[in-house]
Amino acid sequence: MSRSEKLKSRFLSKPNDFTWSELVKLLNLFGYVELTKGKTGGSRRKFANEQNEVISLHKPHPTEILKRYAIEQIISHLKEKGKL
């Protein structure tokens, strides 16, 4: 199993310790890139793919661990768009 497949499998298991950096790598695998809004974007982050399908969520802080609801929202979005 490749690293990308392992990352996808780990994400779909909805782990309690999935990090922001892992999420960025995962979304890049699906063709999403982080949109930059300048220096004052705050904790809200947006990712978009070539079809302008946008995923919008808060970057977790002070830790890098994603909340379960964020993982579930991303899974739902990816399934809706036929990525999973």
PyMOL commands that set and color helices and strands:
alter all, ss='L'
color gray80, all
select helices_A, chain A and resi 3-12+20-29+68-80
alter helices_A, ss='H'
color red, helices_A
select strands_A, chain A and resi 33-35+44-48+54-58
alter strands_A, ss='S'
color yellow, strands_A
deselect
rebuild
show_as cartoon
